[in-house]
Amino acid sequence: MSNKDLQEAIARAIAAKRARKKANAGKGKGKGKGKNNKKNQKNISVDFRVDDWQHLPADAFDATKEIYGHCICIQGSQLWSIGGTREGQQGRHISLLRMDLHTKCWNDLTPPYPPPDPAEEVPSWRWGHSSVLVPTEHPPKPDSQENYLMICGGFDKETNMNDVWFFNTGTGKFFTTSNDEEGVVPVVGAYHALAYDAATDYTYLFGGQKCIRGAYEYYDSLYRYSMHSNFWSPLDTRGSRPPPRGQAAAAISKRVLVVHGGSNRYKLLRDVWILKLDTSALHWSEVKIQPGPSMWIGHKQKAMPYHIAPCRPFLATAENGVLVLGRGKPKGQHPGPLSLWALSLWQRRWRRVPVQMAPDWSGNFAAAFNEGGKGSTLLVFGGQRMGTVSSVGMQLSQGGLWSIDLAARPSKLLRLTLQKAFGSNSPAPRKLSEDVLKTIFSFAMGRLMDVIELI
């Protein structure tokens, strides 16, 4: 059976499952309204599942304690943590930590001051900066995982920054393009949303916020950065646009920019906006989400000088699917779990991905996929303590590192349906083992990211 045949068989099985579910719902129409109906709405299951969260134990290392406002990237077996504020550290230069994922050992590689090589360029200490992976060359070589991490803006205790830096994930060295006045970020400050378009080699920057004597200004502007000319261009859009915000997340898939979440001076946000980049006239469109379960975001806290209520999510896209890692609903003094949600831009409905053993949500956490952003394993590191801490594993706010394998797995009900589908199409029907079924399913469908639009 070919990969295409597998996908078609799985799609037929899903359609059959949904048809039975719809028929059963029709038989019971008019019954179970009120409390039971609300309960069913809250417990909508998905056709796919993923593995549980896992804490990755590492050697005790004080430098990772209470780190937040940083970013991470992964190159081969090396995980890099760049920037952020951490307990007992505020030097002249940006924080730089490296973990070997094989040995689980951390190293503090923060550049000393002054640097041993006077010609070496190093960013200053900062947190709240924005980052995105870009290839070292465009188009990238086949199967290449060589990347730069593009870093824009950020805060320190006195400055709103607008410089642009690139970090070589292979050598661990920085270089800047901000020596040229045209290369600096047009929107001074931090918490911009950055996204890279592999089709055109452009980076897009939306929003951001600036600190002015303890209060914050928020922006809704959109800029495009050329990797070749080192030049930022403002982009005019027609019609309505997303409200000004900082802490939003963004990504690009199939030449569509997706922006989600963030906050402004009025409220925390969970809206979703899209912008098609392959048209001459750019129009923002808000995704009108269908009624049903949705992510918890809480309420805007009373504004306090120099205080930012953390709410920045992690977002990734593939085809017409959106995956978001954000905050689950808190209970009492507990901040709530790190929660995984999927959104099909076709269905326009949020689905919670059921996952066990999730770590506590921590503000300003950092996340990245392995294999240069192309893998199925999502790693999450660090974050700001927001309440009582669970005793399971080393939590993110304690400098813990957690991972989840997002290779798609069929749910229990879907596995039974697939068994029947494969058996009925076989001249000699036989039951496939659990391991075999999981293997062929994952081979056919890939990452959860690749099947969200089928949910």
C-alpha positions as CSV (number, residue, x, y, z in Angstrom):
1,M,0.0,0.0,0.0
2,S,1.4,3.4,-1.0
3,N,1.7,6.4,1.2
4,K,-1.1,8.0,-0.7
5,D,-3.3,4.9,-0.3
6,L,-2.6,5.0,3.4
7,Q,-3.7,8.6,3.7
8,E,-6.9,7.9,1.7
9,A,-7.7,4.9,3.9
10,I,-7.2,6.9,7.0
11,A,-9.3,9.8,5.6
12,R,-12.1,7.3,4.8
13,A,-11.9,5.8,8.3
14,I,-12.2,9.3,9.9
15,A,-15.1,10.1,7.6
16,A,-16.9,6.9,8.6
17,K,-16.3,7.6,12.3
18,R,-17.7,11.1,12.0
19,A,-20.7,9.8,10.1
20,R,-21.6,7.3,12.9
21,K,-21.1,10.1,15.5
22,K,-23.4,12.4,13.6
23,A,-26.0,9.7,13.2
24,N,-25.9,8.8,16.9
25,A,-26.2,12.5,17.7
26,G,-29.3,12.7,15.5
27,K,-30.9,9.9,17.3
28,G,-30.5,11.7,20.6
29,K,-31.5,15.1,19.3
30,G,-33.4,17.1,21.8
31,K,-32.0,15.0,24.7
32,G,-29.3,15.8,27.1
33,K,-29.5,19.5,26.8
34,G,-28.2,21.9,29.4
35,K,-25.5,20.6,31.8
36,N,-24.9,17.4,29.9
37,N,-24.6,19.1,26.6
38,K,-22.1,21.6,28.0
39,K,-20.1,18.8,29.4
40,N,-20.0,17.2,26.0
41,Q,-18.8,20.5,24.5
42,K,-16.0,20.6,26.9
43,N,-14.9,17.0,26.2
44,I,-14.7,17.0,22.4
45,S,-12.2,14.3,21.5
46,V,-9.7,14.5,18.6
47,D,-9.0,11.8,16.1
48,F,-5.3,12.0,16.8
49,R,-3.2,11.9,19.9
50,V,0.5,12.5,20.7
51,D,2.8,11.2,23.4
52,D,2.8,12.5,26.9
53,W,5.1,15.3,28.2
54,Q,8.5,14.2,29.5
55,H,10.9,16.0,31.8
56,L,14.4,15.8,30.6
57,P,16.7,15.6,33.7
58,A,20.0,17.4,33.4
59,D,23.0,17.9,35.6
60,A,22.4,20.5,38.4
61,F,23.2,23.9,37.0
62,D,22.5,27.1,38.8
63,A,22.7,29.2,35.7
64,T,19.3,27.9,34.4
65,K,17.4,28.9,37.6
66,E,14.5,31.3,37.1
67,I,15.5,32.2,33.5
68,Y,12.8,33.9,31.4
69,G,12.4,36.2,28.5
70,H,14.9,34.2,26.5
71,C,14.7,32.2,23.3
72,I,16.0,28.7,22.3
73,C,17.1,27.0,19.2
74,I,18.4,23.5,18.5
75,Q,21.2,22.5,16.1
76,G,22.0,18.7,16.0
77,S,22.4,17.6,19.6
78,Q,23.1,21.2,20.9
79,L,20.3,23.3,22.5
80,W,21.1,27.0,22.8
81,S,19.4,29.4,25.2
82,I,20.0,33.0,24.2
83,G,19.2,36.1,26.2
84,G,16.8,36.4,29.1
85,T,17.1,37.4,32.7
86,R,18.2,34.8,35.2
87,E,18.9,34.6,38.9
88,G,22.1,36.3,39.9
89,Q,23.1,37.3,36.3
90,Q,23.1,40.7,34.7
91,G,26.3,41.2,32.9
92,R,27.3,43.5,30.0
93,H,26.6,40.8,27.4
94,I,23.7,38.7,26.4
95,S,23.2,35.4,28.3
96,L,24.3,32.4,26.3
97,L,23.8,28.8,27.6
98,R,24.4,25.5,25.8
99,M,23.1,22.1,26.6
100,D,24.3,18.8,25.0
101,L,21.1,16.8,24.6
102,H,23.1,13.5,24.6
103,T,25.0,14.1,27.9
104,K,22.3,16.4,29.4
105,C,25.1,18.8,30.5
106,W,24.8,22.6,30.5
107,N,27.6,25.1,29.8
108,D,27.5,28.8,30.5
109,L,29.1,30.4,27.4
110,T,28.0,34.0,28.2
111,P,30.7,36.2,26.5
112,P,33.0,37.9,29.1
113,Y,33.5,41.6,29.3
114,P,35.7,42.8,27.8
115,P,35.7,40.1,25.1
116,P,39.1,38.4,24.5
117,D,38.9,39.4,20.9
118,P,38.2,43.2,20.6
119,A,37.0,42.6,17.1
120,E,34.3,40.1,18.2
121,E,30.7,41.5,18.1
122,V,28.4,40.5,20.9
123,P,24.9,41.7,21.8
124,S,24.3,43.4,25.1
125,W,22.3,41.9,27.9
126,R,18.5,41.8,27.2
127,W,15.2,40.0,27.6
128,G,11.9,40.1,25.7
129,H,13.6,40.0,22.3
130,S,12.0,38.4,19.3
131,S,13.6,35.6,17.3
132,V,13.1,33.4,14.3
133,L,15.2,30.8,12.5
134,V,16.4,31.7,9.0
135,P,18.6,29.5,6.7
136,T,22.2,30.3,6.2
137,E,21.6,30.5,2.5
138,H,18.5,30.7,0.3
139,P,17.3,28.4,-1.1
140,P,18.8,26.0,1.5
141,K,20.7,23.0,0.4
142,P,18.7,19.7,0.3
143,D,18.3,18.2,3.8
144,S,20.3,21.1,5.3
145,Q,19.6,22.1,8.9
146,E,22.1,25.0,9.0
147,N,20.4,28.0,10.3
148,Y,20.9,31.5,11.8
149,L,18.7,32.7,14.6
150,M,17.6,36.2,13.8
151,I,17.2,38.3,17.0
152,C,15.4,41.7,17.1
153,G,15.1,44.3,19.9
154,G,14.5,43.6,23.5
155,F,14.6,45.4,26.9
156,D,17.2,45.9,29.6
157,K,16.6,47.9,32.8
158,E,17.2,51.2,31.0
159,T,16.8,50.7,27.2
160,N,14.3,49.9,24.5
161,M,16.4,48.2,21.9
162,N,16.1,48.2,18.1
163,D,19.2,46.4,17.0
164,V,19.3,43.2,14.8
165,W,21.6,40.3,15.5
166,F,22.2,36.9,13.9
167,F,23.4,33.9,15.9
168,N,25.2,31.0,14.0
169,T,23.8,27.9,15.6
170,G,26.7,25.9,14.3
171,T,29.6,28.0,15.6
172,G,27.9,29.8,18.5
173,K,29.0,33.2,17.2
174,F,27.0,36.4,16.7
175,F,27.1,39.1,14.0
176,T,25.1,42.2,13.4
177,T,23.6,44.1,10.6
178,S,22.6,47.1,12.7
179,N,25.8,49.1,11.9
180,D,23.9,50.3,9.0
181,E,21.1,52.7,10.0
182,E,18.7,51.0,7.6
183,G,19.2,47.7,9.3
184,V,17.8,48.6,12.7
185,V,14.3,47.6,13.7
186,P,11.9,50.4,12.8
187,V,9.7,49.7,15.9
188,V,11.9,50.3,19.0
189,G,11.2,48.0,21.9
190,A,10.5,44.3,22.6
191,Y,7.9,41.5,22.2
192,H,7.5,41.9,18.4
193,A,6.1,39.0,16.5
194,L,8.6,37.7,13.9
195,A,8.0,35.2,11.1
196,Y,10.2,34.0,8.2
197,D,8.9,33.3,4.7
198,A,11.0,30.6,3.1
199,A,9.4,31.1,-0.3
200,T,10.8,34.7,-0.6
201,D,13.6,34.9,2.0
202,Y,11.8,37.8,3.7
203,T,11.2,38.2,7.5
204,Y,8.0,39.9,8.7
205,L,7.7,41.9,11.9
206,F,4.4,42.8,13.5
207,G,3.5,44.8,16.6
208,G,5.7,45.2,19.6
209,Q,5.7,47.4,22.7
210,K,7.9,50.2,24.1
211,C,8.4,51.3,27.7
212,I,8.1,55.0,28.3
213,R,8.7,55.9,32.0
214,G,7.1,52.7,33.3
215,A,4.1,52.7,31.0
216,Y,3.9,50.9,27.7
217,E,3.0,51.8,24.1
218,Y,1.7,49.1,21.8
219,Y,2.0,49.0,18.0
220,D,0.1,47.4,15.0
221,S,2.6,48.2,12.3
222,L,3.9,45.6,9.8
223,Y,7.4,45.6,8.3
224,R,9.2,43.3,5.9
225,Y,13.0,42.7,6.1
226,S,15.1,41.7,3.1
227,M,17.8,39.2,4.0
228,H,19.8,40.3,1.0
229,S,19.6,44.1,1.1
230,N,19.4,44.5,4.9
231,F,16.5,46.8,4.6
232,W,13.1,47.2,6.4
233,S,10.1,48.2,4.3
234,P,6.8,49.3,5.9
235,L,3.8,47.4,4.5
236,D,0.4,49.1,4.0
237,T,-2.6,47.0,4.5
238,R,-6.3,47.7,3.7
239,G,-9.3,47.3,5.8
240,S,-9.3,46.3,9.5
241,R,-6.1,45.2,11.1
242,P,-5.2,43.4,14.4
243,P,-5.4,45.7,17.4
244,P,-2.0,47.0,18.6
245,R,-0.2,44.5,20.8
246,G,3.0,43.0,22.2
247,Q,3.7,39.4,23.1
248,A,2.0,38.0,20.0
249,A,3.2,34.9,18.2
250,A,3.4,34.6,14.4
251,A,4.3,32.1,11.7
252,I,4.0,31.7,7.9
253,S,2.7,28.7,6.0
254,K,1.9,28.6,2.2
255,R,2.5,32.3,2.0
256,V,0.0,33.1,4.7
257,L,1.0,35.0,7.8
258,V,-0.8,33.9,11.0
259,V,-0.7,36.2,14.1
260,H,-2.2,35.0,17.4
261,G,-2.5,36.3,21.0
262,G,-0.6,38.8,22.9
263,S,-1.8,41.8,25.0
264,N,-2.2,45.5,25.0
265,R,-3.1,48.1,27.6
266,Y,-6.7,47.0,27.6
267,K,-6.8,43.2,27.6
268,L,-5.1,39.8,27.0
269,L,-5.9,38.6,23.5
270,R,-6.6,35.2,21.9
271,D,-7.7,36.3,18.5
272,V,-6.3,34.9,15.2
273,W,-5.5,37.0,12.1
274,I,-4.2,36.0,8.7
275,L,-2.6,37.9,5.9
276,K,-2.1,36.5,2.4
277,L,1.3,37.6,1.3
278,D,1.0,36.6,-2.4
279,T,-1.5,39.4,-3.3
280,S,-0.7,42.9,-4.5
281,A,-3.2,44.4,-2.1
282,L,-2.6,43.2,1.5
283,H,-5.8,42.6,3.6
284,W,-5.8,41.4,7.2
285,S,-8.7,38.9,8.0
286,E,-9.7,37.9,11.4
287,V,-10.4,34.2,11.7
288,K,-14.0,33.9,13.1
289,I,-13.7,31.0,15.5
290,Q,-16.7,28.6,15.7
291,P,-18.4,28.2,19.1
292,G,-16.8,25.6,21.3
293,P,-13.9,25.0,23.7
294,S,-11.2,27.7,23.6
295,M,-8.0,28.5,25.3
296,W,-8.0,30.2,28.7
297,I,-6.3,33.6,28.8
298,G,-7.5,35.3,32.0
299,H,-8.1,38.9,32.6
300,K,-5.9,41.9,32.2
301,Q,-4.2,42.9,35.4
302,K,-4.2,46.4,36.7
303,A,-1.4,48.4,35.0
304,M,1.7,48.9,37.2
305,P,4.8,50.8,36.2
306,Y,7.5,48.6,34.6
307,H,5.3,45.5,34.9
308,I,4.4,43.2,32.0
309,A,1.8,40.4,32.6
310,P,3.4,37.5,30.7
311,C,1.1,35.8,28.1
312,R,3.3,35.1,25.1
313,P,2.4,31.8,23.4
314,F,4.3,29.5,21.1
315,L,2.9,29.1,17.6
316,A,3.7,26.9,14.7
317,T,1.9,26.4,11.3
318,A,1.8,23.8,8.6
319,E,-0.5,23.8,5.6
320,N,-3.8,25.1,7.0
321,G,-3.1,24.0,10.6
322,V,-2.1,26.1,13.6
323,L,-0.6,24.7,16.7
324,V,-0.4,26.8,19.9
325,L,1.3,26.2,23.2
326,G,-0.2,28.4,25.9
327,R,-1.7,28.6,29.4
328,G,-4.2,26.2,30.7
329,K,-6.8,27.3,33.3
330,P,-5.3,27.9,36.7
331,K,-6.7,26.3,39.9
332,G,-6.3,28.4,43.1
333,Q,-2.7,29.4,43.5
334,H,-1.5,26.9,40.8
335,P,-0.8,28.7,37.5
336,G,-2.3,25.9,35.4
337,P,-0.7,23.5,33.0
338,L,1.1,24.2,29.7
339,S,-1.7,23.5,27.3
340,L,-1.6,22.4,23.7
341,W,-4.3,23.5,21.2
342,A,-4.8,22.9,17.5
343,L,-6.8,25.1,15.0
344,S,-7.7,24.2,11.5
345,L,-8.1,27.3,9.4
346,W,-10.7,25.5,7.4
347,Q,-12.8,24.3,10.3
348,R,-12.1,27.4,12.3
349,R,-12.5,25.6,15.5
350,W,-10.1,25.1,18.4
351,R,-9.4,21.6,19.6
352,R,-7.5,20.8,22.8
353,V,-4.9,18.2,22.2
354,P,-5.2,15.8,25.2
355,V,-1.8,15.3,26.7
356,Q,-0.8,13.9,30.1
357,M,2.0,15.0,32.5
358,A,2.1,18.6,31.3
359,P,4.5,20.9,33.2
360,D,3.3,24.0,34.9
361,W,2.7,27.0,32.7
362,S,5.5,29.6,33.2
363,G,5.4,33.1,31.8
364,N,8.0,34.0,29.1
365,F,8.9,30.4,28.5
366,A,10.9,29.5,25.4
367,A,10.1,26.6,22.9
368,A,11.5,25.2,19.7
369,F,11.3,22.1,17.5
370,N,14.3,19.9,17.1
371,E,16.1,19.2,13.8
372,G,16.5,22.9,13.0
373,G,12.8,23.5,13.5
374,K,11.7,20.7,11.2
375,G,11.5,17.8,13.7
376,S,8.5,16.4,15.5
377,T,9.9,16.9,19.0
378,L,9.0,20.2,20.7
379,L,11.3,21.3,23.6
380,V,10.3,23.9,26.2
381,F,12.7,25.5,28.6
382,G,12.6,28.0,31.4
383,G,9.9,30.6,32.3
384,Q,8.8,32.9,35.1
385,R,7.2,31.5,38.2
386,M,3.6,32.5,38.4
387,G,2.3,30.6,41.5
388,T,2.8,27.4,43.4
389,V,5.1,24.9,41.8
390,S,4.2,21.2,41.2
391,S,6.5,18.6,42.7
392,V,6.7,16.5,39.5
393,G,10.0,16.9,37.8
394,M,11.9,20.1,37.6
395,Q,9.4,22.7,36.5
396,L,10.0,25.3,33.8
397,S,10.3,28.1,36.4
398,Q,13.1,26.1,38.1
399,G,15.1,25.9,34.9
400,G,13.6,22.6,33.8
401,L,13.6,21.3,30.2
402,W,10.6,19.4,28.9
403,S,9.8,17.7,25.6
404,I,6.9,16.2,23.7
405,D,6.9,14.1,20.6
406,L,4.3,15.5,18.2
407,A,4.4,12.6,15.8
408,A,0.7,11.9,15.0
409,R,-0.8,8.8,16.6
410,P,-4.4,7.5,16.1
411,S,-6.8,7.7,19.0
412,K,-8.1,4.5,20.4
413,L,-11.5,4.7,18.6
414,L,-9.7,5.6,15.4
415,R,-7.4,2.6,15.7
416,L,-10.4,0.3,15.9
417,T,-11.9,2.0,12.9
418,L,-8.7,1.7,10.9
419,Q,-8.4,-2.0,11.8
420,K,-11.8,-2.6,10.2
421,A,-10.9,-0.4,7.2
422,F,-7.6,-2.2,6.5
423,G,-9.1,-5.6,7.1
424,S,-12.1,-5.0,4.7
425,N,-9.7,-3.9,1.9
426,S,-7.4,-6.9,2.3
427,P,-8.0,-10.2,0.4
428,A,-6.9,-12.0,3.5
429,P,-8.0,-9.9,6.4
430,R,-5.8,-10.0,9.5
431,K,-5.5,-7.8,12.6
432,L,-2.5,-5.5,12.6
433,S,-0.6,-5.1,15.9
434,E,-0.7,-1.9,17.8
435,D,3.0,-1.1,17.0
436,V,2.6,-1.8,13.3
437,L,-0.5,0.3,13.1
438,K,1.2,3.2,14.9
439,T,4.2,2.9,12.6
440,I,2.3,3.0,9.3
441,F,0.0,5.8,10.6
442,S,2.9,8.0,11.7
443,F,4.7,7.3,8.4
444,A,1.7,8.3,6.4
445,M,0.6,11.3,8.4
446,G,3.9,12.7,9.9
447,R,3.7,15.3,12.6
448,L,0.5,16.4,14.3
449,M,1.2,19.7,12.6
450,D,0.6,17.9,9.2
451,V,-2.8,16.6,10.1
452,I,-4.4,19.4,12.1
453,E,-6.5,20.4,9.0
454,L,-8.1,16.9,9.2
455,I,-9.2,17.3,12.8
